[in-house]
Amino acid sequence: MPHDPQPLDLDAIETRANAATPGPWEEHPQYGPHFYAYLGGPYLRGVGTLNFGDGEDAEADREFVKHAREDIDAMAAEIRRLRAELARRVQCNDCGAVGEIFTATDGLAYLEPSGQIGHQRAARP
């Protein structure tokens, strides 16, 4: 039975990501088989041994994990940007047009970039 997804808690996700070893994580076999670490200075910061096996998905899994640290940061930033953009959007209750609302000198609400004019009621989509 499907369950309702929980709201995305970006603060908690970013806290976990920021507490983790920075990336990118690269394989350093000289320290043992399947040893991954971050080289962000004069020494390695170890992530640990990650054995992905030899299955058909092993290479894809390896690439996913190696880039997860940077990918999470990039996705969180994009989600925050999109949320901010969405927060500026409104939908006209009269015609359904969506845009950013501004009030003109005539006191009416106008939507940009749709060009809808004269609608005095707007709601968040």
Backbone as CSV, one residue per row, in Angstrom:
resi,resn,N_x,N_y,N_z,CA_x,CA_y,CA_z,C_x,C_y,C_z
1,MET,0.846,-1.174,0.000,0.000,0.000,0.000,0.891,1.238,0.000
2,PRO,0.718,2.137,-0.971,1.553,3.339,-1.007,1.256,4.245,0.181
3,HIS,2.282,4.929,0.625,2.101,5.868,1.734,2.377,7.283,1.240
4,ASP,1.808,8.237,1.924,2.022,9.630,1.558,3.453,10.009,1.877
5,PRO,4.150,10.598,0.922,5.526,11.002,1.208,5.549,12.119,2.239
6,GLN,6.558,12.093,3.084,6.728,13.137,4.089,7.278,14.390,3.411
7,PRO,6.973,15.551,3.960,7.551,16.772,3.399,9.081,16.701,3.435
8,LEU,9.686,17.243,2.433,11.142,17.215,2.318,11.738,18.213,3.300
9,ASP,12.568,17.730,4.225,13.207,18.574,5.226,14.628,18.885,4.754
10,LEU,14.750,19.937,3.956,16.065,20.289,3.404,17.073,20.628,4.483
11,ASP,16.638,21.251,5.563,17.579,21.589,6.635,18.216,20.335,7.210
12,ALA,17.413,19.310,7.472,17.947,18.066,8.020,18.852,17.365,7.014
13,ILE,18.454,17.353,5.753,19.279,16.726,4.716,20.624,17.438,4.605
14,GLU,20.599,18.770,4.575,21.842,19.530,4.461,22.706,19.387,5.706
15,THR,22.098,19.266,6.866,22.870,19.044,8.096,23.620,17.723,8.015
16,ARG,22.940,16.669,7.563,23.602,15.364,7.412,24.706,15.433,6.362
17,ALA,24.422,16.092,5.244,25.420,16.189,4.173,26.642,16.987,4.639
18,ASN,26.412,18.088,5.346,27.528,18.925,5.794,28.362,18.247,6.872
19,ALA,27.774,17.298,7.591,28.517,16.558,8.612,29.362,15.446,7.995
20,ALA,29.039,15.057,6.778,29.759,13.967,6.103,31.078,14.477,5.532
21,THR,31.935,13.545,5.183,33.198,13.881,4.525,32.899,14.619,3.227
22,PRO,33.589,15.735,2.973,33.366,16.446,1.709,33.654,15.536,0.517
23,GLY,33.264,15.972,-0.634,33.519,15.204,-1.846,34.324,16.021,-2.823
24,PRO,34.706,15.472,-3.930,34.313,14.150,-4.414,35.106,13.045,-3.727
25,TRP,34.477,11.889,-3.642,35.130,10.725,-3.065,35.744,9.929,-4.209
26,GLU,37.001,9.657,-4.078,37.715,8.916,-5.119,38.287,7.633,-4.537
27,GLU,38.431,6.633,-5.389,39.004,5.360,-4.959,40.512,5.517,-4.829
28,HIS,41.064,4.986,-3.733,42.505,5.020,-3.467,42.946,3.604,-3.092
29,PRO,43.169,2.753,-4.100,43.468,1.340,-3.837,44.773,1.118,-3.074
30,GLN,45.669,2.110,-3.056,46.915,1.937,-2.312,46.660,1.799,-0.805
31,TYR,45.462,2.168,-0.353,45.116,2.051,1.068,44.233,0.841,1.342
32,GLY,44.010,0.054,0.347,43.213,-1.156,0.500,42.197,-1.259,-0.615
33,PRO,41.719,-2.475,-0.852,40.739,-2.651,-1.922,39.451,-1.891,-1.605
34,HIS,38.978,-1.183,-2.580,37.707,-0.479,-2.484,37.713,0.651,-1.455
35,PHE,38.873,1.251,-1.180,38.947,2.340,-0.203,38.681,3.665,-0.908
36,TYR,37.734,4.416,-0.383,37.366,5.708,-0.955,37.664,6.811,0.049
37,ALA,38.136,7.932,-0.469,38.466,9.058,0.396,38.376,10.346,-0.395
38,TYR,38.440,11.440,0.333,38.451,12.780,-0.247,39.845,13.355,-0.053
39,LEU,40.423,13.856,-1.121,41.723,14.504,-1.047,41.486,15.993,-1.212
40,GLY,41.343,16.689,-0.086,41.053,18.113,-0.130,42.091,18.900,0.613
41,GLY,43.272,18.470,0.558,44.363,19.114,1.278,45.569,18.194,1.218
42,PRO,46.420,18.294,2.192,47.649,17.494,2.150,47.444,16.033,2.534
43,TYR,46.242,15.660,2.964,46.024,14.279,3.375,44.631,13.825,2.952
44,LEU,44.442,12.511,2.987,43.150,11.928,2.636,42.206,11.988,3.828
45,ARG,40.962,12.287,3.557,39.918,12.165,4.570,39.099,10.955,4.183
46,GLY,39.234,9.900,4.945,38.650,8.623,4.575,37.149,8.563,4.667
47,VAL,36.558,7.959,3.682,35.150,7.602,3.702,35.066,6.162,4.160
48,GLY,35.903,5.319,3.587,35.962,3.924,4.010,35.958,2.976,2.842
49,THR,35.817,1.719,3.183,35.800,0.664,2.186,34.375,0.466,1.704
50,LEU,34.203,0.607,0.419,32.892,0.459,-0.205,33.020,-0.570,-1.324
51,ASN,32.580,-1.766,-1.074,32.690,-2.832,-2.059,31.366,-2.936,-2.812
52,PHE,31.398,-2.575,-4.084,30.191,-2.591,-4.899,29.993,-3.906,-5.623
53,GLY,30.914,-4.841,-5.454,30.789,-6.143,-6.077,31.035,-6.082,-7.574
54,ASP,30.578,-7.117,-8.253,30.805,-7.226,-9.690,29.505,-7.325,-10.481
55,GLY,28.381,-7.033,-9.858,27.098,-7.151,-10.531,26.952,-6.146,-11.662
56,GLU,25.881,-6.294,-12.420,25.681,-5.433,-13.585,25.479,-3.971,-13.212
57,ASP,25.068,-3.685,-11.972,24.857,-2.308,-11.531,26.035,-1.749,-10.731
58,ALA,27.093,-2.531,-10.570,28.195,-2.133,-9.699,28.825,-0.810,-10.125
59,GLU,29.083,-0.629,-11.405,29.721,0.613,-11.860,28.791,1.816,-11.657
60,ALA,27.517,1.642,-11.957,26.553,2.726,-11.742,26.431,3.058,-10.252
61,ASP,26.418,2.043,-9.394,26.363,2.270,-7.942,27.602,3.015,-7.470
62,ARG,28.756,2.620,-7.979,30.026,3.261,-7.619,29.995,4.751,-7.992
63,GLU,29.559,5.061,-9.206,29.498,6.452,-9.647,28.488,7.253,-8.829
64,PHE,27.355,6.633,-8.507,26.344,7.306,-7.704,26.902,7.701,-6.338
65,VAL,27.544,6.759,-5.662,28.090,7.017,-4.326,29.237,8.018,-4.394
66,LYS,30.107,7.895,-5.392,31.244,8.819,-5.506,30.790,10.265,-5.630
67,HIS,29.667,10.498,-6.271,29.212,11.857,-6.540,28.074,12.316,-5.627
68,ALA,27.626,11.455,-4.726,26.468,11.781,-3.893,26.687,13.046,-3.079
69,ARG,27.867,13.228,-2.549,28.129,14.385,-1.677,27.910,15.703,-2.416
70,GLU,28.444,15.830,-3.614,28.255,17.067,-4.386,26.838,17.143,-4.953
71,ASP,26.297,16.000,-5.365,24.965,15.991,-5.966,23.899,16.446,-4.967
72,ILE,24.032,16.050,-3.713,23.063,16.461,-2.695,23.106,17.974,-2.518
73,ASP,24.309,18.544,-2.462,24.422,20.002,-2.338,23.771,20.711,-3.522
74,ALA,24.028,20.211,-4.727,23.472,20.838,-5.928,21.947,20.711,-5.953
75,MET,21.428,19.543,-5.602,19.974,19.362,-5.608,19.301,20.220,-4.545
76,ALA,19.892,20.310,-3.362,19.305,21.138,-2.307,19.257,22.597,-2.742
77,ALA,20.326,23.073,-3.357,20.349,24.461,-3.823,19.284,24.692,-4.898
78,GLU,19.116,23.749,-5.803,18.105,23.889,-6.849,16.692,23.843,-6.269
79,ILE,16.461,22.985,-5.292,15.141,22.917,-4.656,14.838,24.231,-3.950
80,ARG,15.818,24.784,-3.254,15.608,26.069,-2.576,15.318,27.184,-3.602
81,ARG,16.026,27.166,-4.723,15.799,28.173,-5.760,14.392,28.042,-6.331
82,LEU,13.980,26.816,-6.619,12.648,26.590,-7.178,11.544,26.929,-6.171
83,ARG,11.770,26.616,-4.914,10.783,26.973,-3.893,10.632,28.488,-3.799
84,ALA,11.746,29.199,-3.864,11.685,30.665,-3.802,10.941,31.217,-5.015
85,GLU,11.207,30.644,-6.180,10.511,31.088,-7.392,9.019,30.791,-7.292
86,LEU,8.683,29.615,-6.820,7.277,29.241,-6.677,6.566,30.140,-5.671
87,ALA,7.257,30.535,-4.615,6.646,31.394,-3.594,6.257,32.754,-4.161
88,ARG,6.908,33.164,-5.241,6.587,34.453,-5.868,5.438,34.328,-6.866
89,ARG,5.018,33.116,-7.177,3.987,32.896,-8.188,2.607,32.887,-7.569
90,VAL,1.660,33.370,-8.318,0.262,33.324,-7.927,-0.555,32.856,-9.116
91,GLN,-1.760,32.383,-8.827,-2.672,31.966,-9.888,-3.943,32.782,-9.764
92,CYS,-4.383,33.334,-10.871,-5.591,34.150,-10.901,-6.807,33.252,-10.687
93,ASN,-7.657,33.619,-9.735,-8.870,32.854,-9.480,-9.890,32.994,-10.608
94,ASP,-9.806,34.056,-11.386,-10.765,34.288,-12.466,-10.433,33.494,-13.723
95,CYS,-9.152,33.555,-14.155,-8.811,32.968,-15.452,-7.797,31.833,-15.375
96,GLY,-7.173,31.617,-14.217,-6.208,30.531,-14.069,-4.802,30.875,-14.491
97,ALA,-4.575,32.083,-14.991,-3.226,32.481,-15.392,-2.301,32.465,-14.175
98,VAL,-1.046,32.104,-14.403,-0.054,32.045,-13.329,1.069,33.014,-13.648
99,GLY,1.495,33.745,-12.668,2.599,34.677,-12.844,2.945,35.338,-11.535
100,GLU,3.802,36.326,-11.598,4.125,37.114,-10.417,3.167,38.287,-10.384
101,ILE,2.678,38.582,-9.209,1.666,39.622,-9.087,2.316,40.953,-8.705
102,PHE,1.778,42.000,-9.266,2.173,43.340,-8.841,0.936,44.219,-8.923
103,THR,0.933,45.269,-8.145,-0.195,46.195,-8.141,0.209,47.455,-8.889
104,ALA,-0.590,47.802,-9.870,-0.311,48.979,-10.693,-0.861,50.228,-10.021
105,THR,-0.574,51.354,-10.633,-1.037,52.633,-10.084,-2.547,52.744,-10.063
106,ASP,-3.235,51.907,-10.868,-4.703,51.943,-10.859,-5.294,51.110,-9.718
107,GLY,-4.424,50.461,-8.926,-4.874,49.680,-7.787,-5.262,48.258,-8.108
108,LEU,-5.209,47.876,-9.383,-5.555,46.514,-9.772,-4.317,45.621,-9.750
109,ALA,-4.564,44.330,-9.554,-3.484,43.347,-9.561,-3.235,42.887,-10.991
110,TYR,-1.983,42.845,-11.376,-1.574,42.391,-12.705,-0.621,41.219,-12.549
111,LEU,-0.676,40.317,-13.503,0.215,39.162,-13.487,1.291,39.323,-14.541
112,GLU,2.519,39.072,-14.171,3.642,39.014,-15.108,4.095,37.573,-15.162
113,PRO,4.463,36.966,-16.240,4.577,37.567,-17.556,3.347,37.342,-18.413
114,SER,2.231,36.864,-17.836,1.089,36.483,-18.669,0.379,37.667,-19.305
115,GLY,0.497,38.850,-18.701,-0.176,40.010,-19.250,-1.629,40.122,-18.838
116,GLN,-2.106,39.184,-18.018,-3.484,39.280,-17.546,-3.631,40.571,-16.756
117,ILE,-4.707,41.254,-16.952,-4.882,42.539,-16.274,-6.228,42.629,-15.591
118,GLY,-6.278,43.481,-14.596,-7.536,43.851,-13.985,-8.098,42.857,-12.990
119,HIS,-7.446,41.761,-12.743,-7.976,40.779,-11.796,-7.580,41.197,-10.381
120,GLN,-8.574,41.294,-9.525,-8.291,41.775,-8.173,-8.092,40.622,-7.197
121,ARG,-8.355,39.403,-7.599,-8.197,38.257,-6.697,-7.156,37.322,-7.262
122,ALA,-6.245,36.925,-6.419,-5.225,35.968,-6.824,-4.959,35.043,-5.642
123,ALA,-4.590,33.815,-5.930,-4.287,32.840,-4.884,-3.008,32.112,-5.244
124,ARG,-2.344,31.584,-4.252,-1.146,30.777,-4.504,-1.557,29.502,-5.207
125,PRO,-0.804,29.094,-6.252,-1.183,27.849,-6.964,-0.994,26.636,-6.087
